[in-house]
């Protein structure tokens, strides 16, 4: 579809977005079940993103790829009653749960809108800051999405953005793909394919931001530790939340599927502590940039 940072045809783009909507609709219930454990690990990164974006009370902020409302809800607390936050995402079922979470938290200064990252239906120069956690690498065209973010930011406004590192640096995600390839014969996607590990090499995020017109780019590595009570719980999470992998395995014989999940649990168990708890340390890149 893409060469990594190129442009797809309109038909290919429409097909990709349709597929994304379908996959997130399938996985939304799983993310509802697991969001608290996931956010326990993601919280430190969210804090760094909010800081990189220069969030202050009274600001109007865009949170792109908000998913279940993070870090949008954190931003809503930071901007206070005088500020406003728009959480944007492609996946309607995820946004529905984000609205529920905002209501439970009694945050009336955040709203949610369904839209795709490369074509934001928002006015130019409408926001004082933006956050974009683990989003660019999932876009059909990362630079186009970052360019859209810059368009809706006021001149001089800041963006806080993050991507995962490379596969070997993100066992939380990569381990399942390695096992599926070795045991199930499921090939990993070719380079440049939209996905969580797409922009993990040092310098890739900074290059994309510069290509999108951002300046004053400052990037740092951030450790994100994802914890599970056991290797079995990690496998349960992976089976629930990894829609693409599960769909590919569903096309395999039952013996292959069973073998993959058993081997994944075994390898995860080798990384567990003596207590049985599994703590997977992962590298992310977090950048701040100015529009």
Secondary structure as the mmCIF struct_conf table of DSSP 4:
data_model
#
loop_
_struct_conf.conf_type_id
_struct_conf.id
_struct_conf.beg_label_comp_id
_struct_conf.beg_label_asym_id
_struct_conf.beg_label_seq_id
_struct_conf.end_label_comp_id
_struct_conf.end_label_asym_id
_struct_conf.end_label_seq_id
BEND BEND1 UNK A 3 UNK A 6
HELX_RH_AL_P HELX_RH_AL_P1 UNK A 10 UNK A 52
TURN_TY1_P TURN_TY1_P1 UNK A 53 UNK A 54
TURN_TY1_P TURN_TY1_P2 UNK A 57 UNK A 58
STRN STRN1 UNK A 60 UNK A 64
TURN_TY1_P TURN_TY1_P3 UNK A 65 UNK A 65
TURN_TY1_P TURN_TY1_P4 UNK A 67 UNK A 71
HELX_RH_AL_P HELX_RH_AL_P2 UNK A 72 UNK A 79
TURN_TY1_P TURN_TY1_P5 UNK A 81 UNK A 82
STRN STRN2 UNK A 84 UNK A 89
BEND BEND2 UNK A 90 UNK A 90
HELX_RH_AL_P HELX_RH_AL_P3 UNK A 92 UNK A 104
TURN_TY1_P TURN_TY1_P6 UNK A 105 UNK A 106
TURN_TY1_P TURN_TY1_P7 UNK A 108 UNK A 109
STRN STRN3 UNK A 110 UNK A 114
STRN STRN4 UNK A 116 UNK A 116
TURN_TY1_P TURN_TY1_P8 UNK A 117 UNK A 118
STRN STRN5 UNK A 119 UNK A 119
BEND BEND3 UNK A 122 UNK A 122
TURN_TY1_P TURN_TY1_P9 UNK A 124 UNK A 125
STRN STRN6 UNK A 127 UNK A 132
TURN_TY1_P TURN_TY1_P10 UNK A 133 UNK A 134
HELX_RH_3T_P HELX_RH_3T_P1 UNK A 136 UNK A 138
BEND BEND4 UNK A 139 UNK A 141
HELX_RH_AL_P HELX_RH_AL_P4 UNK A 142 UNK A 152
STRN STRN7 UNK A 153 UNK A 164
HELX_RH_3T_P HELX_RH_3T_P2 UNK A 167 UNK A 169
STRN STRN8 UNK A 170 UNK A 170
HELX_RH_AL_P HELX_RH_AL_P5 UNK A 171 UNK A 184
HELX_LH_PP_P HELX_LH_PP_P1 UNK A 187 UNK A 190
TURN_TY1_P TURN_TY1_P11 UNK A 191 UNK A 192
BEND BEND5 UNK A 194 UNK A 195
TURN_TY1_P TURN_TY1_P12 UNK A 196 UNK A 199
BEND BEND6 UNK A 201 UNK A 201
TURN_TY1_P TURN_TY1_P13 UNK A 202 UNK A 203
HELX_RH_AL_P HELX_RH_AL_P6 UNK A 204 UNK A 211
TURN_TY1_P TURN_TY1_P14 UNK A 212 UNK A 213
STRN STRN9 UNK A 215 UNK A 228
BEND BEND7 UNK A 229 UNK A 230
HELX_RH_AL_P HELX_RH_AL_P7 UNK A 231 UNK A 241
HELX_RH_AL_P HELX_RH_AL_P8 UNK A 243 UNK A 249
TURN_TY1_P TURN_TY1_P15 UNK A 250 UNK A 251
BEND BEND8 UNK A 252 UNK A 252
HELX_RH_AL_P HELX_RH_AL_P9 UNK A 254 UNK A 271
BEND BEND9 UNK A 272 UNK A 272
TURN_TY1_P TURN_TY1_P16 UNK A 274 UNK A 275
BEND BEND10 UNK A 276 UNK A 276
STRN STRN10 UNK A 278 UNK A 290
#
